[in-house]
Each structure stands twice: as C-alpha cells, then as structure tokens.
Amino acid sequence: AKMSHFMKFVDVLSRHMAQSVRNRKRATQVNVYECWRTVTDGFEDKKTELGIKIYETDPDDFDLTVKMDRIDLECVLTHLYLNSIESLRKSKNNKKIIDFEYMYEDGSLKINFKDNGIGIPKKKLEEIFEPFKFGHSEDSDEKHGHGLGLHITKKIMERYHGKVEAVERDTGAMFRIEFPGIKKVAT
C-alpha cells in the first residue's frame, strides 16, 4: 500500500514537472489565492475527515497576482499542505488548524504557513529539507510521508534564489517562504 501511494505521488509530481517543462518555465500571471484554493480543493476530503479549520489571507482584502511559474507555486503549497494534514492527523489536538498567510513586500512573494500539529523537534529544523529525512523520530509510530516533499520545496526555492525555513514553535510547525524578484501584476 505504501509503495502504491508513493508511486501515485511520483506520478502526480512527474505530470506537474512535465507541464512546467512544456511551459519552458515561463512566468505567467498567477493569482496566489486561486492557486491555494486549487491545492486545498484537491484534498477537501482529508480536510473534512480531520475537521481542519483553515485561516487564510482574505482574497477580498488582498487579491495578489504575480508573474511566476504556477506549477512551482502549486508544488510548494501542496507539499506544505500535505505535511500539515499528516501532522494534524497524528495530533491529539481537537482543534486542528492550518494558517496560510501571503503578502507582497520588497519585490518578493512571502508566505507564512503554520499548523498546530505534532510539530518539528528543534534538532530537526534544518535536517527536514534533506531527502528522505523526517521531522519526527525515525523509530516513532508518528512517521508519515516519504521524506521528499520539503526537499523538493527547497530545490524549487533554490531555483528562485529564494528561501524556505522551518521556524521553531512551541506547538505545531511553521514555514517561512520567500520568492524574491517576483513581479506583482496590477489587478
């Protein structure tokens, strides 16, 4: 079952990468909120099953469209979202929350992504971006994922000369992402 799940993951990722290659990494107009909704709508069943409440930047207050590769942004958001879903699945917390915040500052698209799941131990905050590394104990029953999502996210951010960092928190996980040199599109 794990191998089947992994192969589906690789298949979806391969299709996204192929689409990105066909587009020749051309920047297109991407509405950040619409991209986020595409990701969350794709996993609506998991959100409902776990009773996850999502807090997000209100698109009526902040309708941000930028020029970048949509597949790259979707891929980053998907990996963060899936990690949060699995972390919240393992959490004993009755109120499961994901907080997605984005802004445009100093020529950069900035994203703060938080959840109140099982979190990441301080000693693993850097390690989780390495391939096949996890944000939990290797011999823990809380193991989830393949250890590739955050590595792929880091590689995408490197192509943009951007950064992704895991931030120490008392509860749950938080990631800060910055795509520098992204043009904002007037809407």
N, C-alpha and C positions, 0 to 999 in steps of 0.2 A: 504494500500500500504506500509506503514511504517513497519507494522508487517510482511508482506511478505518479504520485503527487509531484515529485521532483521533475520528472520528465514533462509534465504539463507546464510547470514553471519555466523550464528551459524552452519549451515550445512557444509560449507567450512572449518571453523575453526575446527569442530569436525573431519572431514576427515584428516586434517593435523595432529591433535593431535594423532589420531589413528595410522597413519603411523609412527609417531615418537615413539609411544609406541611399535609398532611391531618391530621397529629397535632397541628397548631397549636403546634408547638414545646413541647408538654407534656413535662415531665420524667417519665421512667419509671424504674423500677429497672433498672439496667444493671450486670451483672457484668463488670468490666473484663477479666478473663482470658477469659471466654467471647466477648466482643467481639473481643479479639485473636485468638482461635482462629478465629473466623469469617473474619477477614481473611486469616490465614495459610493456612487450608484452601482458600481461593479461589484461591490461587496455588501450591498444593502442587507442581504440575508444574514450575514455574520453580525452586522451592527444590531439588527433586530434581535437575533438569537441571544446576544450577550447584554442587550439593554444599554448599549453605549450611547451616551449623550455627547454630541459634538458642539463645541463652541467654536465660532469662526468669525473672521473679519466680515462684517456685514457688507454684501456686494452693493447695496444701495448707497452706503456711505463711502465705499471705496471700490469703484469699478476699474480695476487696474488691467490694462492691456500692454503687453511688452512684446518686443521682437526677439524671438529665440526659437530654438527647435522644440516644438510641442512634445515630441516623444521623450526628450530628455527630462522635461519638467514632469511629465506623467510618470516616468520611470522612478524618479526621485521620490515623488509623493506616494507612489504605490508601495515602494519598499518601506518607507516610514510608516505608512498606514497599516500594512500587513504586520510589521513588527509590533505596533501598538495593539492591534487586535489580538495577537497571540499572547502578548504580555498581560493584557486585560483578562483574557481567558484564564490565565493562571493566577490572577489576583484574587484575594479573598475580599476585596473591597466591594461593597454592594452598589456603590455609585461609581460606575465606570465612565471615565471622561477622557475625551481627546480634545485638545485645544489647538486650532490651526490659525495662525496669525501671519499676515503678509503685509509688506509695505515697500514702497519705493523711496530710497534715500541715497543721496550722493551718487547717482548713476548706477545703483545696484538694486536688484530684487532681493529682499531679505525675507526670510521665513523663519518663524519660531514654531516648533512642533512639539507639543507636550502630551503626556498621558499620565494617569495615576495608577499604572500597572505595577508589575513586580520590580521595576527599576533596573539599574545597572550598577554593580559594585564599583566603587571609586577606582580600584586597581584595574578594571577592565575598560575604562572610558576610552582609552586610546586603542587598545587591542581589538575592539569590536569592528574596526574598519579593515582588519586583515582578513583574507579569505579563510573560510571555514572556522572562524572564531565566533564565540557566542558571548552574550552579555550576562551569562549565568554560569554557574558551576558546571563543568563538563560531566560530572557524575550525578547531577541533580535530576530529579524527576520533572523539573520545570523546563527541561530542554525543549526548544521549538525552533523551527526554521532550518535553513541549510547552511547558514554562515556565509552567504554570498550577497545578500541584499545591501548591507551597508558598505561592503567592499565595492560593489557596482556603483552605489551612490557616490562614494569617494572618487572613483575613476571618472564619473561624469563631471563632478565638480572640478577635478584637475584639468579637464579639457577646457573649462571656462575660466581657469585660473582663479577659481573661487574656493570656498572653504565650507566644510561641514564639520561641526564639532558636537560631541556629546557633552552635556553640561551636568555637573554634579547636582543632585537634588536629594531632599530628604525622602520624598515619595515619588515613584514613577520615573519616567525618563523625559529628557528634554534635548532637542537638537536645534542648533542654530545653523542656518544655511545662508550663504551669500553668493549670489551670481553677480559679479562685478561687470561693468561695461555693457549692461543691457539697456537698450533704448526703450523709453516709455513712449507709447503711442497715444496721441490725443484722441479722446473719445467724444 
